[in-house]
Amino acid sequence: MGVKLAVVGGGSTYTPELIEGIARRSDRITVDELVLLDIDPERLEIVGGLARRMLARLGWPGNLVLTSDTDRAIEGADFVLIQLRVGGQATRLVDETLPPKFGTIGQETTGAGGFAKALRTVPVVLDLAERVDRRAAKDAWIVDFTNPVGIVSQALLDEGHRAIGLCNVAIGFQRRFAAQFGVEPERVELEHVGLNHLSWARAVKVDGVDRLPGLIETEAERIAKECGSPVEIVRLTRSIPSYYLRYYYSTDVVLHDQLEATYETRAQQVMDIEGELLDMYRNPNLDVKPKLLERRGGAFYSEAAAQLIASLHDGRGDIQVVDIRNGYVSSGGAGTGAGGGWGDSPIVTRALPDLPDSAVVEVPARITREGAIPIEQAPLAPEMRGLVQAMKAYEELAVAAAKSGDRGIALKALLANPLVARWSIARPLLDALLDANRAHLPRFFPA
């Protein structure tokens, strides 16, 4: 029996990646109806046109629907994938340029910029999730690809929604190592631990054998260059830090670069790339995703999203890195979320012993029809544990601030964030962030 998949933010330039991934998995999941939902009719028509041509070339037999009607898109959906950006790239530009003026880095998912994005995004996603509960199919899944994924997923699961968060960092590592060792990706398993955009790969297992020690011995310089951290960090932690850890390990270097007059933000680069992509998408003869899309930052997005949706559908039981609750119980409890309850029942699985059961973490999990079952990991080393626990505290406060519109909680969140953490910065920066985002923060600026 076929399924209905709704994509919230279907006018995203990422969408062709997803289209290709879903169409190529027709042996695992039959999508009868694919709905692209977007509030921008022009982008929806442009992206939707390319999607239609791609699907025709791939021989996909289902029905593609383009709509700006949220309820129409969600009605009866089995899967709802959320990939929206509140305020578009213009708000991202503010996230990246305002914090450096106050002496802290600007980035769209970490630090003060990521906090501003969370304030804008969490209420919108929670409203969508409530609609999913009312209108989607029974036991529908929400797959969140919207940044900051960890915070958004925490908010969704705290409210009891059936949701799983997803990022393409881990699958990018997996695919690169599979190519390096000349094996199928399924034979490469990462010991990926931490939070979204705050993670380390502590092992790279090929057919069950950890190849990371050898890689560090012979290729530490290359690994460090690719992940943006000093080579000494790679050797010291005996791990591969995610790219986003450079903002923590090299804060002073990053901030210095961002304050240079010639510095070009990622937001500016993406706006230029998106302009080019949309021009390409308008071409009525184009029926494949252009190579330029790789520069947009969505590498392996289609693989991650399509693989997760297919596995939730057919219950293959494969292992994928996802954002889910740290604790999993076999039955009972509240907040069933992604694949199981948590609460009063005995914990049968805890991914990271260093964090509470209710914390959302980014770890390997076995994907079944019932959801994602986290795989138990060894405790974090002290230098990892301290940073993860501090960031988890910040994420909890960020969720509370986004839901309540409480300035006091928002100030606590910035103080708890290791990339801000100073009263002299946090207080004036919060006022500036809220003012710059006033149009998107009704909870902070009630009528």
N, C-alpha and C positions, 0 to 999 in steps of 0.2 A: 504494500500500500504506500502511495506517495505521500510526501509531506509538504507543508508550506513553510517557507523561510522568508522572514521579513528583515530587511536591512535598514536600520534607522541611521540616516546619514548616507543614503544611497547615492547622493550626488558627489560624494568624495572621489578624489582622483585615485584613491586606493581601490575603488570598487572593481575595476577590471581584473585586479589580482584575485579577488574573491570569486568573481564570475568564472574565471578559468579553473580555480581549484574545485568549485562545486561541480562544474560540468564534467571534469575529468574523474570524478568519483561516483559516477552513475552506477557503477557495479556494486557500490556499498550503500548508497542512499539515493532514492528516486525522489527528486524534488519536482512536484507537479506544478507548484506555483512559487515563483520568486518575485517578491515585491520590493522595489526600491522606493523608500520614503525619504523625501527631503523638503525643507521649507523654501529652498531656492529653486523656482521652476526652471530657470535657464540652465543652471548646472545639471539639474535632474534630466532635462531633455538631452543635453550634450552627452553626459555620461551614460544615460540610458540608451541613447542611440548606438554608442559603441558597444554596450553590453548586448544589445539585440543582434548586432552584426556578428559579434564573437560567438554568441550562442548558436546562431544559424550556421556558422562555419563549422562548429564542433558537433553539429547534428543533435543539439539538445531539444527534446520534444516537448518540454514543459511550457508554461505560460508565464511570460514576463510582464509585470505590471509596474507602471510608474505612477506615483501618487504623492500628493501633499496632505492627504487625509490620514491622520495618525490612526484613528479607529479602524478605517478601512484596511490599512496595512496590517494591523495587529490581529484583527478578527480571525479567529481560528488558527493562528500561526502555531506551529510546533516548535519553531526556533525563532528567536528574535535576537539579531546581532546588532549591537549598539556601537557605532563608530562616529559619534558626533563631536563637534567642536563649537561650544557656545561662544558666539561672538566672532567666529572665524579666525583667520590669521592676524587680523588687526589686534585682537586681544592677546594673541601670542606675542606679538611684537612688544606690547606693553610689559608682558611677563618677563621678557628678556632684556628690556632696556631700562625699566624703572628701578629694580633692586640695585644695580651697580651704582646708581646715584647716591645710594645710602650706605655704600661700603660692603655690599654682599653680592654674590653672583646672581645673574639672571638666567633662568632656564625654565622651560615650559612644564617640567614634571617634578623637579626637585627644588628645594629651597623656597624662597618667598614667591617666585613665579609659579611654581607648582602648587603652592598653597592657594594663590589667587585662582588658579584654574580649578582647583577642587571646590572652592566656594561657589564658583559659577556653575559647575557641572553636577555636583551631587544632587541638588534639588531637582534639576531637570530629569536626571536619570531615574530618581526615585518616583517622580510623577509618571514617567513612562512605565516603570515596573508595576505600578498600581494598575495602570491600564492593561498591562499584560495579564495580571491576575484576574481582571474582570472579563477580558475579551478573548484572550488567546486560548488555544486548546488546553485540555486538562493535562497537567504535568508538563507544560511548555517550559523550555529552557531559555534563559537569558544568557547570552554570551557577550561579555563586555570587553571591547577592545579600546574603549575610551580612556584616555589618560586623565589624571593619574590612576592607572588601573588598580593598584593596591588599595587606594583610598575609596575609589568608587565601588570596588568589590566588597570592601568592608561595610560600606553603607548599605549595599544591597542585601548582604547576608544578615546584617544586624536587624534588618526589617523583615527577615524571614522569607525573602524571595529565592526562587530556585535559579541560582546564578553561578556562573563560573567566570573568572577573569582570565584574560589571555594576553600574552606579550610575545613578540617575535624574537627577543634576544636569545633565548635558550635554543630555539630551533635553528637560528642562524649559526650558533656555535656548532650544533650537531651536524648540520649540513656541510659546514666548512671542514670539519674533521673527517666526515665520511668521505668527502672528495680527496682530502689529503691522504687517507689510508686506503683509498680505492675500494671502499665497501659500500653496501647499501645503507642508507641512513638508519634503518631499523636495527642495524647491528651495533650502532653507537648509542651508548647510554651515559648521560651526564649526571654527576652528583651535584646538581644545581641547588644551592641553598640560600635562603635569605628572604628579602622582600622584593616587590617589584621595583626595578631600577636600583636595587641595592642588594646585589647577589654575587656569589662566587661559584665557580665550577671547581669543586674539590677533587673530582676524578673524571677522567674521560675513558670509559670502558668500551673496548672493542671486543665483542664476543666474550664479555665478562672479564677481560684482562685490562687493568688500569694502565693506560699509556701516558698519563700525564707526567709522572716522574721523569720519564725519558724525554718528553717534550720540553720540560723545564730545563733539563740539563743541556739540551742541544739547541733549543729554539726560544729561549727566554727573551731575547732581544726582540724577535719578531712578534711574539705574543704581547709583550709590553707595548710595542708600537701600535698594534691593532686595538688593544683595549684602552690605550691612552694613559696608562699608569707607569710610574717609574719601574724599570726592570728589577730594581731591588725589592719592590713590593711583591712582584711575582715570585721571586726566589724566597723572600721572607715568609710569605703566607702559604707557599707551595700550592698556589691556586691561580685560576684565571679570573681576575676581577671583571665584572661587567664594565662596559664603557662609562656608565654613569658614576662609578666610584671615583673617577678622576676629579669630580667636583668636590669630593671629600678629602682625598689624598693630596690634591694639588690645588686647593682653594685659592691660595695666594697667586699662583701662576695663572689660573683661569681668570680671576678677577682683574689682574694686571692686563691681560690680553683684551678683556671686554672693555676696559677703560681707554684703550688706544683709539685715537681718532679714526684710524683706518679700519677698525674692526667691523666686520659684516656679520650681523646676527643670522642665526639659522632661519628665523622667521622670514627675513628678507630673501634669503636663498630659496626657501620653499615657495614664497609668493611668486618669484620669477619662474621656478620650475613648474608650478601649477599653471601659470599663464601659458607657458609653452605646451604643456600637456593638454589643456583644454582646446588650444588651437588645433593640436593634432587630432583630438577626439572628434572635432567637428568634421573632419575629412570623411565623406561618405564612403570612401573606398577602404578606409582602415578597418580591419576586422581582427587585429591582434593587438595585444598590449605593447606599446612602444618601449624600446629599451631605456628611454629616458626615465621611465617609471621607477627603475632601480635607484635612481638618485633621490627620489622622493622620500626614501627611508622606510619603505614597506617591504623590504626583502623577506621572502618566505612567509609574508602575511597570509597569502592564499593557502599555503601549505598548513600553517598553524590553525587557521580558522576552519578550513574545510576538513582537516583531519580530526579536529575536536568534534565538530558537528557529526561527522560520519561515525565516529566511535561512540558518541552518546546515542546514536540511532541504532547501530547494530551490536553494540556491547562487545566489541572485539576484545577488550581487556588490554589494549596496548598501553605503554607508559608514555605519558606526555607531561611536560612542565606547565603547570597552571597555577592560578591564584585561587586558593581555597582556604577553608578553615584549617587551622593547625590540628585540631582534635577531631577525630571521627569515632562514632559509636555505631554499633551494628543495628540498634533499634532504639525507639523511644527518644525522649529528650525534646527540646524545643529548637526551633530554627533549623529545620532539616537541610536547608541550603543545598550545597553541592554534594549530594551523594550520601547523606546520613545525618543523624541528629547529633546534638551535643547538649550537655546539660547534666542531669542527675544520673544518667546511666553510666556504667563503667566505661572508661575509655579503652578501646581496643587498639587504637592507632593514634600516635601523636607524632607528627612529622618532625618537629623540632622541640626537644625537651626544654629549650631555653625560653619558650614563650607560652602564654596562656592558650587554653584550648580554643577560645573564641577568636583569637587573632588570625587575620588572613595573612598567609605566607605564600611564597612562590617556590614550589618544590615539585619534584617528580610525583606523579600520581597514576594509579591504574584507572583507566576510563571504562566505565560500564554503563549499562542503560540506566542504572540508578544514580549515576554521577561519578565523581572523582574520589577515589580512595587514596589518601596520602600515604606515601611510603616512608616508613620510619628512617630517620637520618641520625647520624652520630651528632653529639652535642657540638655546638659552634665553639671554635677556639675563642679565648677571651677577647682578642683584638677584633673579632667579628661580632661576638655576642654583644659587647657594649654598644657598638654602633647600631646594631639591629634593634636592640631593646629601646634605645633612645628614639630611633625613628618610629618604632611602633607606638610609643607613647605620643609622639607628635601626630601620627596618623589618627589615633583615637580622638585627640583634641580637634583635629581638622574636620573629621566627620561631624562631631558635635557642634562645631562652629557653623559649618555649612547648613546644618539642619535647623539650627536655632536662630541664626543671625545675631548671636550674642557677641558683642565686641570684647568683653572680658575673656571669654573662652578663646576667641580668635587671637588675642594678645598672648594668652598662655601657649597656644599652638606655635606661634612664631618663636617664643622664648624656648620652647622645647625642641625646636628644629635645630640640629647641630650646625646648619649653614647660616643661621641667624644668631640665636642664642644670646644676644646682648640687648639689654634694655635700651641703651642709647640708640640702637638701630631699630629694634622691634616697634617701639611706640610710634615714632614718626613715619616709619615705613608702612605700618598698618593703615594709618590715616590716608596715606597716599594711594595705597593699593585699593582701598575701599572706594575712595573718591574716583579713581580712574576706571573702576568697574561698576560704578553706580547703576548704570542702565541694566546690568545683569544680576544685581544683588537686591531683589525686592525685600528679602528678609532683613537685610541690614538697613534698608531705607523704605520703611513702610509708608504708604500714602498718608 
